[in-house]
């Protein structure tokens, strides 16, 4: 650990396409950067990916790396926020599936929010996993062999899924834990209070 930057040296890929739920990404990204992590937005989009905010388009975010050029070995963790438009685009992209599958097969943590959990199906890595996911994608996940857990946040080995934004702080704590950072007493108290 370097000073108060427990994630210094950790590289995190944030995989999105236009239409991702903006606050699913920005809240987590800010917390990870504050902890010293280096985040890179990777996307099939060229130049920028447009977030979705409330009922309309949000901000544009610069794409750091084209998904075609990304290797799972470059990163310590993969974060993918939900959002129907983004998820649909990523599901149709062979490189998105390759990166997700490669991260899990390498034993690296993968954190998915909301309907992004359905990407496990298209990457052919849903079987035997347990996840929390919205009803809109639950059937598809179950048909692919995943078990659904009725919880706002669920951890299955290196796979972390978030269904309710109320559990975002616990999600951030789980991501840090997956990267080898122990929860602080304040984070533990917050997690216990949420349970």
C-alpha positions as protocol buffer text, in pm:
chain_id: "A"
residue {
  index: 1
  type: UNK
  ca { x: 0 y: 0 z: 0 }
}
residue {
  index: 2
  type: UNK
  ca { x: 134 y: 340 z: -95 }
}
residue {
  index: 3
  type: UNK
  ca { x: 27 y: 601 z: 161 }
}
residue {
  index: 4
  type: UNK
  ca { x: -350 y: 639 z: 154 }
}
residue {
  index: 5
  type: UNK
  ca { x: -377 y: 509 z: -204 }
}
residue {
  index: 6
  type: UNK
  ca { x: -448 y: 137 z: -154 }
}
residue {
  index: 7
  type: UNK
  ca { x: -523 y: 77 z: -523 }
}
residue {
  index: 8
  type: UNK
  ca { x: -208 y: 245 z: -656 }
}
residue {
  index: 9
  type: UNK
  ca { x: -78 y: 46 z: -952 }
}
residue {
  index: 10
  type: UNK
  ca { x: -412 y: -127 z: -1017 }
}
residue {
  index: 11
  type: UNK
  ca { x: -553 y: -95 z: -1368 }
}
residue {
  index: 12
  type: UNK
  ca { x: -925 y: -112 z: -1422 }
}
residue {
  index: 13
  type: UNK
  ca { x: -1104 y: -144 z: -1755 }
}
residue {
  index: 14
  type: UNK
  ca { x: -1447 y: 18 z: -1770 }
}
residue {
  index: 15
  type: UNK
  ca { x: -1623 y: -146 z: -2064 }
}
residue {
  index: 16
  type: UNK
  ca { x: -1912 y: 58 z: -2206 }
}
residue {
  index: 17
  type: UNK
  ca { x: -2097 y: 148 z: -2521 }
}
residue {
  index: 18
  type: UNK
  ca { x: -2322 y: 450 z: -2572 }
}
residue {
  index: 19
  type: UNK
  ca { x: -2632 y: 429 z: -2354 }
}
residue {
  index: 20
  type: UNK
  ca { x: -2464 y: 302 z: -2037 }
}
residue {
  index: 21
  type: UNK
  ca { x: -2619 y: 424 z: -1712 }
}
residue {
  index: 22
  type: UNK
  ca { x: -2394 y: 716 z: -1632 }
}
residue {
  index: 23
  type: UNK
  ca { x: -2418 y: 716 z: -1252 }
}
residue {
  index: 24
  type: UNK
  ca { x: -2344 y: 340 z: -1245 }
}
residue {
  index: 25
  type: UNK
  ca { x: -2001 y: 428 z: -1383 }
}
residue {
  index: 26
  type: UNK
  ca { x: -1912 y: 770 z: -1247 }
}
residue {
  index: 27
  type: UNK
  ca { x: -1973 y: 702 z: -877 }
}
residue {
  index: 28
  type: UNK
  ca { x: -1761 y: 387 z: -883 }
}
residue {
  index: 29
  type: UNK
  ca { x: -1494 y: 537 z: -1110 }
}
residue {
  index: 30
  type: UNK
  ca { x: -1446 y: 840 z: -880 }
}
residue {
  index: 31
  type: UNK
  ca { x: -1407 y: 616 z: -574 }
}
residue {
  index: 32
  type: UNK
  ca { x: -1154 y: 392 z: -749 }
}
residue {
  index: 33
  type: UNK
  ca { x: -950 y: 686 z: -879 }
}
residue {
  index: 34
  type: UNK
  ca { x: -953 y: 840 z: -530 }
}
residue {
  index: 35
  type: UNK
  ca { x: -810 y: 510 z: -401 }
}
residue {
  index: 36
  type: UNK
  ca { x: -526 y: 534 z: -654 }
}
residue {
  index: 37
  type: UNK
  ca { x: -650 y: 306 z: -934 }
}
residue {
  index: 38
  type: UNK
  ca { x: -595 y: 388 z: -1300 }
}
residue {
  index: 39
  type: UNK
  ca { x: -917 y: 353 z: -1497 }
}
residue {
  index: 40
  type: UNK
  ca { x: -949 y: 321 z: -1874 }
}
residue {
  index: 41
  type: UNK
  ca { x: -1274 y: 343 z: -2067 }
}
residue {
  index: 42
  type: UNK
  ca { x: -1273 y: 69 z: -2329 }
}
residue {
  index: 43
  type: UNK
  ca { x: -1545 y: 58 z: -2589 }
}
residue {
  index: 44
  type: UNK
  ca { x: -1648 y: -43 z: -2940 }
}
residue {
  index: 45
  type: UNK
  ca { x: -1739 y: 326 z: -2987 }
}
residue {
  index: 46
  type: UNK
  ca { x: -1496 y: 551 z: -3170 }
}
residue {
  index: 47
  type: UNK
  ca { x: -1380 y: 861 z: -2982 }
}
residue {
  index: 48
  type: UNK
  ca { x: -1653 y: 898 z: -2722 }
}
residue {
  index: 49
  type: UNK
  ca { x: -1922 y: 692 z: -2551 }
}
residue {
  index: 50
  type: UNK
  ca { x: -2240 y: 873 z: -2453 }
}
residue {
  index: 51
  type: UNK
  ca { x: -2386 y: 805 z: -2110 }
}
residue {
  index: 52
  type: UNK
  ca { x: -2758 y: 778 z: -2027 }
}
residue {
  index: 53
  type: UNK
  ca { x: -2879 y: 1007 z: -1748 }
}
residue {
  index: 54
  type: UNK
  ca { x: -3232 y: 976 z: -1608 }
}
residue {
  index: 55
  type: UNK
  ca { x: -3460 y: 982 z: -1915 }
}
residue {
  index: 56
  type: UNK
  ca { x: -3217 y: 1104 z: -2179 }
}
residue {
  index: 57
  type: UNK
  ca { x: -2863 y: 1121 z: -2309 }
}
residue {
  index: 58
  type: UNK
  ca { x: -2602 y: 1238 z: -2062 }
}
residue {
  index: 59
  type: UNK
  ca { x: -2236 y: 1328 z: -2095 }
}
residue {
  index: 60
  type: UNK
  ca { x: -1983 y: 1213 z: -2351 }
}
residue {
  index: 61
  type: UNK
  ca { x: -1686 y: 1020 z: -2213 }
}
residue {
  index: 62
  type: UNK
  ca { x: -1362 y: 985 z: -2405 }
}
residue {
  index: 63
  type: UNK
  ca { x: -1277 y: 629 z: -2501 }
}
residue {
  index: 64
  type: UNK
  ca { x: -924 y: 546 z: -2387 }
}
residue {
  index: 65
  type: UNK
  ca { x: -892 y: 221 z: -2580 }
}
residue {
  index: 66
  type: UNK
  ca { x: -1083 y: 56 z: -2860 }
}
residue {
  index: 67
  type: UNK
  ca { x: -1217 y: -278 z: -2734 }
}
residue {
  index: 68
  type: UNK
  ca { x: -1065 y: -453 z: -3038 }
}
residue {
  index: 69
  type: UNK
  ca { x: -716 y: -368 z: -2907 }
}
residue {
  index: 70
  type: UNK
  ca { x: -769 y: -462 z: -2542 }
}
residue {
  index: 71
  type: UNK
  ca { x: -618 y: -771 z: -2381 }
}
residue {
  index: 72
  type: UNK
  ca { x: -739 y: -908 z: -2046 }
}
residue {
  index: 73
  type: UNK
  ca { x: -374 y: -926 z: -1933 }
}
residue {
  index: 74
  type: UNK
  ca { x: -358 y: -542 z: -1935 }
}
residue {
  index: 75
  type: UNK
  ca { x: -604 y: -504 z: -1647 }
}
residue {
  index: 76
  type: UNK
  ca { x: -659 y: -612 z: -1290 }
}
residue {
  index: 77
  type: UNK
  ca { x: -1039 y: -577 z: -1297 }
}
residue {
  index: 78
  type: UNK
  ca { x: -1322 y: -528 z: -1547 }
}
residue {
  index: 79
  type: UNK
  ca { x: -1616 y: -302 z: -1459 }
}
residue {
  index: 80
  type: UNK
  ca { x: -1923 y: -289 z: -1682 }
}
residue {
  index: 81
  type: UNK
  ca { x: -2216 y: -62 z: -1594 }
}
residue {
  index: 82
  type: UNK
  ca { x: -2568 y: -146 z: -1703 }
}
residue {
  index: 83
  type: UNK
  ca { x: -2788 y: 27 z: -1955 }
}
residue {
  index: 84
  type: UNK
  ca { x: -2998 y: -145 z: -2220 }
}
residue {
  index: 85
  type: UNK
  ca { x: -2845 y: 30 z: -2521 }
}
residue {
  index: 86
  type: UNK
  ca { x: -2489 y: -25 z: -2399 }
}
residue {
  index: 87
  type: UNK
  ca { x: -2551 y: -388 z: -2305 }
}
residue {
  index: 88
  type: UNK
  ca { x: -2711 y: -466 z: -2642 }
}
residue {
  index: 89
  type: UNK
  ca { x: -2413 y: -317 z: -2828 }
}
residue {
  index: 90
  type: UNK
  ca { x: -2161 y: -505 z: -2614 }
}
residue {
  index: 91
  type: UNK
  ca { x: -2354 y: -830 z: -2660 }
}
residue {
  index: 92
  type: UNK
  ca { x: -2314 y: -799 z: -3036 }
}
residue {
  index: 93
  type: UNK
  ca { x: -1940 y: -731 z: -3014 }
}
residue {
  index: 94
  type: UNK
  ca { x: -1705 y: -1031 z: -3029 }
}
residue {
  index: 95
  type: UNK
  ca { x: -1423 y: -840 z: -2859 }
}
residue {
  index: 96
  type: UNK
  ca { x: -1640 y: -743 z: -2561 }
}
residue {
  index: 97
  type: UNK
  ca { x: -1725 y: -1109 z: -2511 }
}
residue {
  index: 98
  type: UNK
  ca { x: -1358 y: -1206 z: -2552 }
}
residue {
  index: 99
  type: UNK
  ca { x: -1242 y: -957 z: -2288 }
}
residue {
  index: 100
  type: UNK
  ca { x: -1511 y: -1054 z: -2034 }
}
residue {
  index: 101
  type: UNK
  ca { x: -1449 y: -1426 z: -2081 }
}
residue {
  index: 102
  type: UNK
  ca { x: -1072 y: -1378 z: -2070 }
}
residue {
  index: 103
  type: UNK
  ca { x: -1087 y: -1185 z: -1742 }
}
residue {
  index: 104
  type: UNK
  ca { x: -1296 y: -1453 z: -1571 }
}
residue {
  index: 105
  type: UNK
  ca { x: -1090 y: -1740 z: -1711 }
}
residue {
  index: 106
  type: UNK
  ca { x: -774 y: -1569 z: -1581 }
}
residue {
  index: 107
  type: UNK
  ca { x: -930 y: -1548 z: -1233 }
}
residue {
  index: 108
  type: UNK
  ca { x: -950 y: -1170 z: -1247 }
}
residue {
  index: 109
  type: UNK
  ca { x: -1240 y: -983 z: -1086 }
}
residue {
  index: 110
  type: UNK
  ca { x: -1535 y: -875 z: -1298 }
}
residue {
  index: 111
  type: UNK
  ca { x: -1792 y: -628 z: -1164 }
}
residue {
  index: 112
  type: UNK
  ca { x: -2127 y: -593 z: -1345 }
}
residue {
  index: 113
  type: UNK
  ca { x: -2420 y: -367 z: -1266 }
}
residue {
  index: 114
  type: UNK
  ca { x: -2786 y: -409 z: -1349 }
}
residue {
  index: 115
  type: UNK
  ca { x: -2853 y: -573 z: -1689 }
}
residue {
  index: 116
  type: UNK
  ca { x: -2480 y: -595 z: -1774 }
}
residue {
  index: 117
  type: UNK
  ca { x: -2492 y: -936 z: -1603 }
}
residue {
  index: 118
  type: UNK
  ca { x: -2655 y: -1074 z: -1918 }
}
residue {
  index: 119
  type: UNK
  ca { x: -2318 y: -1033 z: -2093 }
}
residue {
  index: 120
  type: UNK
  ca { x: -2217 y: -1351 z: -1908 }
}
residue {
  index: 121
  type: UNK
  ca { x: -2459 y: -1542 z: -2131 }
}
residue {
  index: 122
  type: UNK
  ca { x: -2319 y: -1412 z: -2458 }
}
residue {
  index: 123
  type: UNK
  ca { x: -1962 y: -1467 z: -2339 }
}
residue {
  index: 124
  type: UNK
  ca { x: -2063 y: -1828 z: -2254 }
}
residue {
  index: 125
  type: UNK
  ca { x: -1951 y: -1799 z: -1890 }
}
residue {
  index: 126
  type: UNK
  ca { x: -2290 y: -1788 z: -1712 }
}
residue {
  index: 127
  type: UNK
  ca { x: -2318 y: -2161 z: -1637 }
}
residue {
  index: 128
  type: UNK
  ca { x: -2258 y: -2240 z: -1271 }
}
residue {
  index: 129
  type: UNK
  ca { x: -2242 y: -1873 z: -1167 }
}
residue {
  index: 130
  type: UNK
  ca { x: -2468 y: -1709 z: -912 }
}
residue {
  index: 131
  type: UNK
  ca { x: -2568 y: -1349 z: -976 }
}
residue {
  index: 132
  type: UNK
  ca { x: -2817 y: -1084 z: -880 }
}
residue {
  index: 133
  type: UNK
  ca { x: -2988 y: -936 z: -1185 }
}
residue {
  index: 134
  type: UNK
  ca { x: -3305 y: -750 z: -1283 }
}
residue {
  index: 135
  type: UNK
  ca { x: -3614 y: -945 z: -1391 }
}
residue {
  index: 136
  type: UNK
  ca { x: -3563 y: -828 z: -1750 }
}
residue {
  index: 137
  type: UNK
  ca { x: -3259 y: -1054 z: -1790 }
}
residue {
  index: 138
  type: UNK
  ca { x: -3325 y: -1317 z: -1520 }
}
residue {
  index: 139
  type: UNK
  ca { x: -3477 y: -1576 z: -1753 }
}
residue {
  index: 140
  type: UNK
  ca { x: -3193 y: -1553 z: -2003 }
}
residue {
  index: 141
  type: UNK
  ca { x: -2935 y: -1603 z: -1727 }
}
residue {
  index: 142
  type: UNK
  ca { x: -3122 y: -1901 z: -1580 }
}
residue {
  index: 143
  type: UNK
  ca { x: -3158 y: -2065 z: -1920 }
}
residue {
  index: 144
  type: UNK
  ca { x: -2779 y: -2035 z: -1957 }
}
residue {
  index: 145
  type: UNK
  ca { x: -2724 y: -2216 z: -1626 }
}
residue {
  index: 146
  type: UNK
  ca { x: -2679 y: -1926 z: -1384 }
}
residue {
  index: 147
  type: UNK
  ca { x: -2847 y: -1913 z: -1041 }
}
residue {
  index: 148
  type: UNK
  ca { x: -3032 y: -1594 z: -947 }
}
residue {
  index: 149
  type: UNK
  ca { x: -2988 y: -1449 z: -600 }
}
residue {
  index: 150
  type: UNK
  ca { x: -3247 y: -1211 z: -456 }
}
residue {
  index: 151
  type: UNK
  ca { x: -3011 y: -948 z: -319 }
}
residue {
  index: 152
  type: UNK
  ca { x: -2901 y: -594 z: -410 }
}
residue {
  index: 153
  type: UNK
  ca { x: -2537 y: -708 z: -431 }
}
residue {
  index: 154
  type: UNK
  ca { x: -2385 y: -1054 z: -476 }
}
residue {
  index: 155
  type: UNK
  ca { x: -2030 y: -1187 z: -480 }
}
residue {
  index: 156
  type: UNK
  ca { x: -1956 y: -1522 z: -645 }
}
residue {
  index: 157
  type: UNK
  ca { x: -1580 y: -1574 z: -629 }
}
residue {
  index: 158
  type: UNK
  ca { x: -1428 y: -1309 z: -855 }
}
residue {
  index: 159
  type: UNK
  ca { x: -1767 y: -1211 z: -1001 }
}
residue {
  index: 160
  type: UNK
  ca { x: -1943 y: -917 z: -837 }
}
residue {
  index: 161
  type: UNK
  ca { x: -2296 y: -821 z: -946 }
}
residue {
  index: 162
  type: UNK
  ca { x: -2497 y: -519 z: -836 }
}
residue {
  index: 163
  type: UNK
  ca { x: -2869 y: -480 z: -892 }
}
residue {
  index: 164
  type: UNK
  ca { x: -2966 y: -182 z: -678 }
}
residue {
  index: 165
  type: UNK
  ca { x: -2782 y: 148 z: -670 }
}
residue {
  index: 166
  type: UNK
  ca { x: -2860 y: 176 z: -297 }
}
residue {
  index: 167
  type: UNK
  ca { x: -2582 y: -82 z: -251 }
}
residue {
  index: 168
  type: UNK
  ca { x: -2323 y: 113 z: -454 }
}
residue {
  index: 169
  type: UNK
  ca { x: -2099 y: 180 z: -152 }
}
residue {
  index: 170
  type: UNK
  ca { x: -2093 y: -192 z: -72 }
}
residue {
  index: 171
  type: UNK
  ca { x: -2022 y: -259 z: -442 }
}
residue {
  index: 172
  type: UNK
  ca { x: -1718 y: -28 z: -425 }
}
residue {
  index: 173
  type: UNK
  ca { x: -1602 y: -201 z: -107 }
}
residue {
  index: 174
  type: UNK
  ca { x: -1642 y: -541 z: -278 }
}
residue {
  index: 175
  type: UNK
  ca { x: -1440 y: -422 z: -579 }
}
residue {
  index: 176
  type: UNK
  ca { x: -1161 y: -299 z: -351 }
}
residue {
  index: 177
  type: UNK
  ca { x: -1172 y: -632 z: -167 }
}
residue {
  index: 178
  type: UNK
  ca { x: -1142 y: -823 z: -495 }
}
residue {
  index: 179
  type: UNK
  ca { x: -829 y: -618 z: -564 }
}
residue {
  index: 180
  type: UNK
  ca { x: -681 y: -712 z: -226 }
}
residue {
  index: 181
  type: UNK
  ca { x: -781 y: -411 z: -16 }
}
residue {
  index: 182
  type: UNK
  ca { x: -933 y: -489 z: 323 }
}
residue {
  index: 183
  type: UNK
  ca { x: -1241 y: -290 z: 422 }
}
residue {
  index: 184
  type: UNK
  ca { x: -1181 y: -6 z: 665 }
}
residue {
  index: 185
  type: UNK
  ca { x: -1376 y: -13 z: 996 }
}
residue {
  index: 186
  type: UNK
  ca { x: -1605 y: 262 z: 857 }
}
residue {
  index: 187
  type: UNK
  ca { x: -1676 y: 58 z: 541 }
}
residue {
  index: 188
  type: UNK
  ca { x: -1745 y: -254 z: 748 }
}
residue {
  index: 189
  type: UNK
  ca { x: -1990 y: -62 z: 968 }
}
residue {
  index: 190
  type: UNK
  ca { x: -2164 y: 76 z: 659 }
}
residue {
  index: 191
  type: UNK
  ca { x: -2188 y: -273 z: 509 }
}
residue {
  index: 192
  type: UNK
  ca { x: -2332 y: -418 z: 831 }
}
residue {
  index: 193
  type: UNK
  ca { x: -2587 y: -137 z: 854 }
}
residue {
  index: 194
  type: UNK
  ca { x: -2699 y: -206 z: 496 }
}
residue {
  index: 195
  type: UNK
  ca { x: -2743 y: -581 z: 563 }
}
